[in-house]
Amino acid sequence: MRRRRGRSAALALGLIAGLIAPTALAAPPAAAAPSGTKKVIANLFEWNWPSVASECTNVLGPKGYGFVQVSPPQEHVRGNQWWVAYQPVSYRIESRKGTRAQFQSMVNTCHAAGVKVIVDAVINHMSGQDAGGTGWAGSSYGHYDYPGIYQSQDFHYCGRNGNNDIANYFDRYEVQNCELVNLADLETESDYVRSKIAGYLNDLLSLGVDGFRLDASKHMPAADIAGIRARLSRSAYIVQEVIYGPGEPILPTEYTGNGDVHEFRYGKDLARVFRSERLAYLKNFGEGWGHLPSASAAVFVDNHDTQREGGVLTYHDRGIYALANAFMLGWPYGSPTVMSSYTFGNRDQGPPSDGTNKTLNTTCYSGWECEHRWRVILNMVGFNNATQGAGVANWYDNGYQHIAFSRAGKGYLTINDEDFAVNGRSYYTGLPAGRYCDIIHGDFSNGSCSGPVITVDGSGWFAANVPAHDAVAIHVGAKLS
């Protein structure tokens, strides 16, 4: 039986204050899983290039993010909605987020800060505008005519359902040969089309890009993606958007040979557990739930699509969203991506922009949510880095909403999502004796902690009070000298 909890306004306010307070800031093979010891990706959705560069220097690099995922950089249709970036009209690197020179400068700046760059690449389709028009950078286009790139013979025309649109997701042919909401579907089995797509990706690689999130991968056969990947000039991290649908014939596992695959079930299952089930169920979260193998899974609490569709936790959920991200960053399954949003009031709303729809510089908490800076999320990135390679040990749960586990010898996380505090309990960590910063409530810097200090005794135990809907986290990288 599911146990639903009431959440009082007072508890909710306390949780928000404690968990989302901003911290003080100062044929080449696909690369399977992000490389290096810093694996967390920050998805700075719709940020412009100067703002991404600044964030790499001031936040992402210093706080241990290994990658930044940026929104599509190619020329797109005009408009103020977020989805215009997913309707390309050319492969010129010029969009409302900035020019080619600004993009190049951003990549260089992020690399100097120790942050690699992943580009959201739209390669399945072109625009969905029946009348055509003029793109952001001045390129003229028609629905099936992109001068110098594609003409009518380079697209699929499935001719079903009274038009070319997908209607039946249980029909593999339709999903991969019909149009996704009227978007002109490229004939990705064609050598010519593959060469054009690879040319775009290789242009980005020449600018220093480290990897690609391949948008709408489900709408291309895995073999077509493999054919495009084989034309890349060098190795790059690849993650593919393949949404699992119960009973559908196209499965995420078909794509693991090309690189990582987004595990969309992860965020929905995590939301259901935090909202209406028991955290105790998370003991085998991941592969034990039928999710993709950990080594191939790219996971997130939410992304730009799912936060608009429902069924997941988002920044609107505030404290409980922070706890879910803490679990994701503490739990050793998949490669995690942290979402960074702007505030939106309707599904189509674009990012903060000027009168010409050019994206404004990001100012966190002024139209931008910047969840990746929330203290609990930002500091758990360090936890993730410090615990790489360590398995789960010393699992504890009370059968309901209080869980705890260690990352063998490297870190310890306990989450209490009960409606009451858990006071005076002792936790066995297996960590070396010493004084550790509780990174959920304080920042560790230069050997000192701005928040509570947890003392682990010579036997590996500590005692702590954990308020309702709160957590405590310690790791060897935040041990006081």
C-alpha positions, 0 to 999 in steps of 0.5 A: 500500500502506498503511504501518502504524506501531508506536507505542512507549510512550515515544513515546506518553508524550512526545507526551501530555506535549507536546501535551495539557498544559493552557495557562496560563489567565487569511426572514431568510437563514441566515448561511452560515459563521460570521461574523467573523474568529473562526470556531472553534466550541467544543462544550461538550457537556452543560456547564451554563449557569453553567460555559459562562458562566465558560468564555466569560469565562476561556478561550473569549473570551481565547483567540479562540474565536468561538462556543460550541455548547451542548447542547439547552436545552429541557425533556426526559425524566428520566434520567441518560443523555446522550441524555435532552437529545435527547428534548424534552417541551416548549419551556420553557428549563429542563433539567438544565443550568439555568434560563431565567434562567441560560441568559439570563445565559450568553448575555449573559456569552458575548457580553460576552466576544466569543463567540457562542452556537449552540444544539443544537436538537432539532426533528425529534421529541419523546420516545421514551417509550411510557409518557409521564411527567413532564419535567424541569420538571414538564410531563406528556407522552405519547408522542404527546401534549404538552399545549399543543403537540402532539397525535396528529395532529401526528406521522408514523405510517409503519406499516412494519416492524411499528412506526413505526421506520426500518429502511431508510436507502436508502428516502427516505420511511422516513428522513423519515417513520418514527421514529428509534429510537422518537422521535415524529416531527413532521409538519414539513410541517405549518404548525402544526408549523412555527409551533411549532418556529419559535416555540421558535427565535424564543424562543431568538433573543429571548434573544440566541442567534446560531445553531442546530445542527439535530439530525437534519436528515437526517430532515426534507426540506430544504424543511421546514427552509427553511419553518421558517427562513423563519419566524425573526424574524432572521438566524441561523447554521444548521448541519444534521446530515446524515450521509452514507451511501454509496449512500443517496438523501438527500445532504448537498448537498440542504441547503446552501441552508439553511446549513452542513452537517456533513461527517461524512466529514471526521473518519472520513477524517482518523482513517483517515489518521492511524491507518493511511495517510500524512499525505502524502495530505492534500495536497488534503484536503476537496473533493478527497476528495469532501467538501462545498464548503468554504464549506458544510462544518462539520467536526470530528475527532469529535462527541458521536455519532461518539466513541461510534460508533467510526471517529474519533479521540477524547480516548482517542487523546490525542496523535494526537488533538491532532495531528489537531485541529492539522491541522484548525485549520491547514488551510483547509477548512470551519468547524471545531468543537472537541469538549469531552467528559466522560469516559465508560465506556459509550455511554449514560453522562451527564455528571457529575451530582448525585443528582437528575441535575442536571449539575454545574459543570465542573471540567476533568480531574475527570470532564471532558476539556476537549480545547478547553483542551489547549495544542496545540488552544487555541493553534491556535485563534489560528493559525486566526484569524491565517491567515483568508483565506490559502491553502495554499502551500509544501506539503512531504511526505516521501511518508509521515508528515511534512508541512508547509505555510504559510498564505500569508504568515500561518502555518506548520505542520509535523507529523511523525507518523513513529516517529523525529525529523526533525532539522536540516531547514530549512523555507521559510515565506514569512513575514516575518523575525523570531522566532516562538513555537512555539505547539505547545509554548509560550504567546504572551502580551504579546509573549513566549513560554513555549516554544521560539522559532523564528527565520525568516531574511530569506529566509523559512526556519527550521531546527528539530528535530521529534520523533516524533509532534509538530509545530511551528506559528508564525503572525504573531499570535505574533511576538515584539516 
